[in-house]
Every structure is written in C-alpha cells, then in structure tokens.
Amino acid sequence: MDTTKSLCLCAFLAFALAIQIGRCKLTEQERNDTLNFINHLRRNAVPPAADMNGLIWDTRLENLAQRAANSCVFEHNYGGDYSSLGEILYLGSRQNFSEILVFMFLEREQYNYTNGACVTGSGKYPFFSTCGHYLQIVTAGVNKVGCGIQYCSGNYLGVCEFDREWYVPPYQTGEAGTKCGNGYATYFKDGLCYSILVGETPPIPGPFECKLSCLNYGTLMTSPFCSCSCPAGYYGVRCETKNIYFASTIPNDCKAQAVTCKNGGSPTMTGTTCKCVCPANFEGESCQINKVQESNSLAIYFGGEMRYSSYYPIKMSIWNDTLLKESTRTHLTDAINSYCNANFSTCCPSSTASSLPATIQHFATCEDFHVADSYPIQAIDGSMRVDVYYTMQPSMDNVCNGKTNSYVSKAIIKSAWTTAMKNINAAISAIGLKAIKAD
C-alpha cells in the first residue's frame, strides 16, 4: 500500500485560504447524486474490475470532509480522526461533485494498470502530477465515502473522505462479481460488490447475485449467505489463503485456480500458473476474442458529454436499451447497400457481373449485421466501443465470391461509414450520444 495520500491537483495548488463564505452541508439530493456518480465511475474502471465494492455514504466521513472543507486550507489531513483514511481534494470554480470527480477520473488515461506506472508531465493530460485521485476512486476495497464542500475566497474547496487509502493494483481484473469479497462484500449487483451479513438489511435494494469463483476446490454456498466453503487447510472469502501449518492435499491446478476458458479453450498449467490455451481462431486471457470476427469488424466509438478531451463514462447497457443499436444497424446497412450499388466491382471484385442480379435486391440486410463477441466495451477515454461485422447472404456470397459463409470486408463497411455516421448521429442525438469515429 502507498502510505501517502493522494496528492493535491497540481493545477489548483495554492496557498492556505482563510476567508470563508458560508456554504451548508450537502443536500440529500447532492449526497445521492455524488454517491451514485462515484459508483458509476467505479463500475467503469479500465480494464474492468472483478472485485469492485459498491460504496455507501457515511455520515462520519461526510462530517470529517465538511470540517476539512470549512477550514479553507488546501492541504491533506493526517492523523487523529483522519488517520488511515483516503482523501481527495479539489480547489476551483466547480461545486458539483459529479464534475469534480469526473475531472479527477481523467487520470485514468495516464495510468497503466499492467505495470502500475503513472505518466505525469506528458501524455494526454500533462498537467496531472499524480494518478492518486483516480486510484482512490477505483480502489476496490473501499467501502464508505463522505464528501463536503465550502466556498473559500473565490473558489470552492471540495473534500471527499474514504474509509481506507488507495493501493496498487487498485482492483483485480476479470468478469465483474467473480472476485468479490473485500470486507466480505460477496454479493453482486450492477457491476459492484456489497456486504450483506445474515440478518442485515441490504445497503441498496436487490435483487443480488452470488457469482464468487471459489479457489482451491472451494464450494460456492448461497446459504446462509454468499460465500465459499473451503476444504481443510484453506480459508478466506474465496478460499484463497493456505494455512501454512496444515499439510493440505489440494493440488495447485487449474481447478484450484478457478480458471475458466471460453470458446473451447483449454485451461492448462504453465509452471505454477494456469492459463487458457485457445483454439486457432480465438485469443485473449479467456479465449474471449474471436479473431475472424475482429479482422472483419469495424470498431465504432460513441461518446456523450465531453470533459476536456474525454467523455463521461457511458453505461454499456445503453447499446441495447435504447435506439442506438437499431439506428446503427439500419443506417449502416443502408449505407453499405448504397455504396455497393454505386461501386459494385469494388464490393464484388471476383464477380463477372457488372451489377446486382435482378433476383437480389440488397447487398446486405439488417439480419446480416452482427456485434462481435465481448462487445460493447468502454474505451479508456470514456467512450463506448462496439465492433460490428456483416456476414454475406448465401445468394450474395455466390454472386461475389462463388462460395458461401463469407464476411463483408471491413474495407467496404468503412467506406460506407461516412454516410452512415451522419444519419446515425441525426437519429441518436435525442439520447445525448454521437458516433465519434470508426476504425
């Protein structure tokens, strides 16, 4: 664990402020909005988190944050009531915590999860001198938060206190919910983990899931609460810890490491670590990437409201819950047909015909539109990435290629994209999104 607290935003570094003009504590609506937004950010860590706790609002932490804000001193608080807490500070013109927190969240684009490195003084946002604010926001084992704000001599001093400091790596990667257990937060809902002990009232309305992946031959139990029943010699929420004084007979194999592979991949031990060995057309940590789909897919990016050169993180469910998917499918299909009618030899270079036969009305239909496996995903800049591809109708495939089961080439989809993008954006403007780019 890093023993220092998140450093202050260098862009707002200033002297201690002494004059304050009264600003009451947050309203109930402001508390709810702040809590909901910080949990939204926690759901949207990149790469995705498997053990991210959902935060709950804590009155004690709120009071400490408000006390720090009321002091109008732009310095971190240590010792006493603030000992062992995590803290983020903001000094500037904004008083809405959603805007404050999303600004701090931009540090995500300076942080490399793989090696834990934080780029400062360069990169997309060179004015950041730390990634500590982002790390504090997405540290999985944090359970509680409270914030306060005060108007101080022309600026707002915003403070959030967390019940523990950030650490590196801030969370475990993987499928959301499968590695829950920080502070016995074993229940899962909407991307986050929550603690519900026997007889306790859930911190948020249910329903909840129990998705733990138990290690070392542990057995998943849903009663009396979500947990793993561990074999002799192991303990921990997921049976992850071995009793060094117990001679266990549990082997260190792929089942013990709870490794699962998709698309016919085979869990295989490599030394002491289990990894997925993927079939020829698949790759990725769990063989989740279909290489054939990827090679024929156009990656489309959608963004909403911008902050600096990034976007508010988008809920991935919006792809299916709104007109976004249908608008993309309809207008992209129309654009492909228009393009191929005007450029038949490009779309069907192997054909001896000069145009579509009269018996075939369309080069592509909406039924030929597909979303590649594992998409949509969130991009590092907060936009949503959706990889789409088209299969060819058997009749069209025969005309163009003299065979079946082909894909429409990515080059054709990309050539049609400029026209499609204009029409898609006109259709989805009502939901506050736009297509940004495709590659």
Sequence and secondary structure as in RCSB ss.txt:
>XXXX:A:sequence
MDTTKSLCLCAFLAFALAIQIGRCKLTEQERNDTLNFINHLRRNAVPPAADMNGLIWDTRLENLAQRAANSCVFE
HNYGGDYSSLGEILYLGSRQNFSEILVFMFLEREQYNYTNGACVTGSGKYPFFSTCGHYLQIVTAGVNKVGCGIQ
YCSGNYLGVCEFDREWYVPPYQTGEAGTKCGNGYATYFKDGLCYSILVGETPPIPGPFECKLSCLNYGTLMTSPF
CSCSCPAGYYGVRCETKNIYFASTIPNDCKAQAVTCKNGGSPTMTGTTCKCVCPANFEGESCQINKVQESNSLAI
YFGGEMRYSSYYPIKMSIWNDTLLKESTRTHLTDAINSYCNANFSTCCPSSTASSLPATIQHFATCEDFHVADSY
PIQAIDGSMRVDVYYTMQPSMDNVCNGKTNSYVSKAIIKSAWTTAMKNINAAISAIGLKAIKAD
>XXXX:A:secstr
   S     GGG       EE      HHHHHHHHHHHHHHHHT SS BSS B  EE HHHHHHHHHHHHTT  S
   SGGGTT EEEEEEES   HHHHHHHHHGGGGGEETTTTEE  SSSS TT   SHHHHHHH TT  EEEEEEE
EETTEEEEEEEESS   SS S BSSTTTT  GGG  EEETTEEE   TT   SS    B      TT EEE SSS
SEEE  TTEESTTS EE TTS      STTTTT   STT EEEEETTEEEEE  TTEESTTS EEHHHHHT EEE
EEE SEETTEE    TTHHHHSTHHHHHHHHHHHHHHHHHHH HHHH TT S SS  TT   S  GGGEEE TT 
 EE TTS EEEEEEEB  HHHHHHHHSSSS B  HHHHHHHHHHHHHHHHHHHGGGT EEEEE 
